[in-house]
Structures are given as C-alpha cells and as structure tokens.
C-alpha cells in the first residue's frame, strides 16, 4: 500500500505523515492538510456485508492513515466506538417518506460530531507518542453548537491534553449551551464570545497563526491542535459512516450490488459532505451530492453561480449548527478543483479574507458538478418536520429537516428517482422546542424539560441519556469575552 503524505492547501507545508498532520490540525500557513492522493478502496464493498462498524472503519481509515500500525488503528477504533453509543450498530438507517435517514446521533452527545470526535483523542494521543511529543496538546476549537460538546466529552481528562471551546453567545440552542456549560473535566474550558460562529472560527484560526502565542505556550510545554473539521483527523472518520450506510442498504437488499445512491447532507462548515465526496472518490457508488443549506445559503449560491460571497446578513435560525457564512472545508474542494495548485487556492482564500468574495473558473465548476446546492427557509423546515411526522410518524430535528426539505424539492424539480440517503445529524430532542412547535404549532410551555417530555410522547422513543444527564447538572463554565479578546482568554486559562 502506497504511503500517503499530507500537504497544505496553501503550499507552505508538504510531505507530513498522517499523524503529523493530525497533531498540527491547521497548517502554519493557514491552509488545511490534504492527502497527496486519494486512494481507491482495496476491497469490494460487497465483502463488507455483515461486518461490524468497527471493521468497516478499520478497512476504510487504514487507506488514509498509512503511518498508523494495524494495532494502533484498531486500538483507536475499539476505544471510540464502544458501549457509549446507544445502539450496537453505532449508526442506523431508517426509511421514511421515500428516503433513507442515516441516524448519526447515537453517541454520547446525540449529534453526528460524536462519530469523529470519539476517535480523535485516540488518534491524537497515539500521534503524539509516535512523534515523540511530550508537550501538553491543547485543543482550540470553535463551535456552532455540536462540535464543542462532542470535543469536550472526547478530551475530558485525557492525559496530556486540554481543550478550550469558543462558541457564539446566543447563537446556539439553550440545550447545546447547557451541554457545554455543564461539562466536567479538569482540562476543559468553555468561553462564549460576543459575536457569531464566523467570528469564533476566524479568531481560532488567527490564534493558530499567532507566532508570539505559539512561542509563549511552547515555553510552558504546550502546543496547539484543533478538533474542528479543519483537522484531517476529524474528516477521515466521517467517510466511514457513508460506507456503512451503503452496506446496510445492501444487507437489507434495498439496493442492488453496485447501484449508485445519492447523499443529501445538511451543511454548514462543509466537512460532512466533503467526507461523502471523498467516499465517492475512493469508490463508493454515489451519484449526486446534495448540499443542503438553511437561510444562510452561501454554499447553495456558490454551487449555483460559482461565486462565493460571504458579504450578506447573518441569520440566526432553528438549525444553529448550520448558521455559518465561511465554510472552512470548502477550501479543500477548491484545492482539488484547481488541480491541487496551492498558488491558485491561496489567491482565492486571500480574496475571501480581504474582500469576502471570490469566483472560480468554469473548469473548476465542471470539476464540482457532482454537487447540487439547495436551501430551505424556516417555514419550509418546519413544514417538512410536520409533514414527515404526519405521514410516517418519524420525527427529525431541524438540521435534518433542512436536508429533507431540500431533497424533496430536488426530487420534484429534477425527476431524479435515485435512492437517497439523508444524513440525520442530531437527535430531535436536542432542538425539542423547535421540533415540537413545527409538529403542533405554538408551544406555550416555558420549561424546556416539559417540552422534551411532550416531544417524547409525540415521537414515541425514549429520551436519550445525554438529555436526562444534564437536567440537574451544575453549570461549571461561565466565561465570556469579545471576539477580539480570545487570545487573552487563552492566555488566562493556560497561565498556570
């Protein structure tokens, strides 16, 4: 098997091993790490039928994490995908309303981020050992709601690591905020910033590029890494569940051997759908990649016009994890679309930073023709939650509903009858008020826990453990700051 090296999308760092790229998180030049080639599956997908999720994960991830030994990688997988998931199969596929919903919310924080953030701490600590790193690895991450809690849960009290999460105050659901604010762990910190997710994400990227901060921390034996999907160690594990979904459809004979499926993904930072694209490039039979946006439809507009323009009003929606105007992982697709020409990509990213807008060439657009961009507004999202419930009894969260609404519109407009898997990225209980309101109309109850109990009666499924655990949990984190003061917050947290 040919060794894979990782290069920065902006050309500044070349030839890193997978473990080195995971340790760094973000390249020193601000770019994202990408493999020097995308390997093809060295197995027939049919050979994976009736295999465990853990085995599928090993067969897929070994192709991209080539400097991890079999023993190391199997160790990481076994410890990540364990009894903390509430289903033995790790992910489930449910048919409803003419589509297949890939339930990615059976982990500890009931959101799809668990699928990658359960394994990242193990990949990272193994990487540190492989590379002789003795510094404490401090994770800096920005979250639009779900990454933060999943990362904190994964890294809590992991020896040799620490984690600081920044999130937009007022820009996440109350439940998401409580999940973060009640997180236990001697090495975890949470800071709400006065701004939106893009402000938090930009601030984190600037901290990674701050050589003065880097020097200060190294003197204390601390080095930074990331848990956002900008870290290639976050992206690679996400490829696995698309392969698993395909295998499940084959096992139940919903599709024939080699039959292509479409994948529809609610999209914010572009990591989840990029993993779907990589699965296709590696050999998974996939047709269209349907990129679903909420009212912050910068990606939808990009795929329809070839022009990325973040200069627009930022809208707070009931799908807050998608309230993003700068989708960082799109840079990886841009890099691939220009023939991995780091200079071209670097120029476009400079335009985005300086002017908030860039346009790609027709050749680059042609490269991205597998993608279809669609969007759904708040009324359409609520209507889709209600109609799917009334027709089938199946309850979905607001983010999944964005994808479901976009898929319904795509199917009507295109006439494409290809069987489609919709990534269901969060439990409906995580956004209980918005979901219940969509189903029954105005919700008068002010108590969030009463709302959750009412939704449980509607959905007919148990309230997840992750919800009941925080009902009486004590708030442990109350830090907040202006976006401009994020560096000072990091310094204050790490000064001891």
Secondary structure as GFF3:
##gff-version 3
##sequence-region A 1 496
A	DSSP	beta_strand	6	8	.	.	.	ID=ss1
A	DSSP	alpha_helix	18	24	.	.	.	ID=ss2
A	DSSP	beta_strand	33	35	.	.	.	ID=ss3
A	DSSP	three_ten_helix	45	48	.	.	.	ID=ss4
A	DSSP	alpha_helix	53	61	.	.	.	ID=ss5
A	DSSP	alpha_helix	70	80	.	.	.	ID=ss6
A	DSSP	beta_strand	92	96	.	.	.	ID=ss7
A	DSSP	beta_strand	99	103	.	.	.	ID=ss8
A	DSSP	alpha_helix	114	130	.	.	.	ID=ss9
A	DSSP	beta_strand	136	143	.	.	.	ID=ss10
A	DSSP	alpha_helix	147	155	.	.	.	ID=ss11
A	DSSP	beta_strand	161	168	.	.	.	ID=ss12
A	DSSP	alpha_helix	174	181	.	.	.	ID=ss13
A	DSSP	beta_strand	188	194	.	.	.	ID=ss14
A	DSSP	alpha_helix	197	208	.	.	.	ID=ss15
A	DSSP	alpha_helix	211	219	.	.	.	ID=ss16
A	DSSP	beta_strand	222	226	.	.	.	ID=ss17
A	DSSP	alpha_helix	232	251	.	.	.	ID=ss18
A	DSSP	beta_strand	261	266	.	.	.	ID=ss19
A	DSSP	alpha_helix	271	282	.	.	.	ID=ss20
A	DSSP	beta_strand	286	293	.	.	.	ID=ss21
A	DSSP	alpha_helix	298	305	.	.	.	ID=ss22
A	DSSP	beta_strand	307	309	.	.	.	ID=ss23
A	DSSP	three_ten_helix	320	322	.	.	.	ID=ss24
A	DSSP	alpha_helix	330	337	.	.	.	ID=ss25
A	DSSP	alpha_helix	342	355	.	.	.	ID=ss26
A	DSSP	beta_strand	357	359	.	.	.	ID=ss27
A	DSSP	alpha_helix	362	367	.	.	.	ID=ss28
A	DSSP	beta_strand	371	375	.	.	.	ID=ss29
A	DSSP	alpha_helix	378	392	.	.	.	ID=ss30
A	DSSP	alpha_helix	398	414	.	.	.	ID=ss31
A	DSSP	beta_strand	420	424	.	.	.	ID=ss32
A	DSSP	three_ten_helix	428	431	.	.	.	ID=ss33
A	DSSP	alpha_helix	432	440	.	.	.	ID=ss34
A	DSSP	alpha_helix	448	459	.	.	.	ID=ss35
A	DSSP	alpha_helix	465	470	.	.	.	ID=ss36
A	DSSP	beta_strand	479	482	.	.	.	ID=ss37
A	DSSP	three_ten_helix	483	485	.	.	.	ID=ss38
A	DSSP	alpha_helix	486	493	.	.	.	ID=ss39
###
